[in-house]
Each structure stands twice: as structure tokens, then as C-alpha cells.
Amino acid sequence: MDAIQVLYGSTFGKKNFIFNYFEKQVYNFLNRSSKEGVKIFLKDSFEMDKLDPELSILRQKVLQKQPIPVKSDYK
């Protein structure tokens, strides 16, 4: 939620960021002036490990606080 607030300049205080907890990851982005919007959600079957196995290995190392090798080709 922090990233959404930073990217879109929305906050709870300005009342343009509304949080409802329904145990699902669903995001609605609305333009109040044009009354257009988009809904983004993650499916229950979404598994990052299947999308990017290398990221899965890296994530496990981070969670277990193991050292992560640095590749010299990163820029």
C-alpha cells in the first residue's frame, strides 16, 4: 500500500485512499473527474515461484537471511 500512496499521491488523510480488508488483493483505481477506472486483482492461483524460479530461490535466501551472490553484470 505504501507504493500505491507514493506513486499516485493518495493518502488516507486526503480521503482518496480507501482501505477495505476482504482477505483478497484487489485494487481499484478511479479517476473521479472522468469517472473511469480499472480493477486489478491477483488470482488465488497466483504463484510467483512458478513465474520466475530464479526469483523464488533468491527470495528464499533473503527470508532465511543467507548471503546473496552479487553478479558482476548488474548495472
Phi, psi and omega in degrees: 000330179299317180297321179296318179297318181291312184294323186253358178067024180263147179218162175293324182296324179278357179061027174249012175229110185246130182247125173234130182262110179235018180062025176224155177261092180231133182232128176249126177246120185237141172258109186294327182287319180267350181060031176253156181200173178218144178245129179239133179214154175263132177289154178299332183273004181295123178226111180299326182300325180283330181288320183216091182300326179295320177295323179299316179296315180297318180297319178298320178296318179296315181295328179269005178057040176268154177296144181249125179294141179261127178273135182285346181273000175289141179244000000 
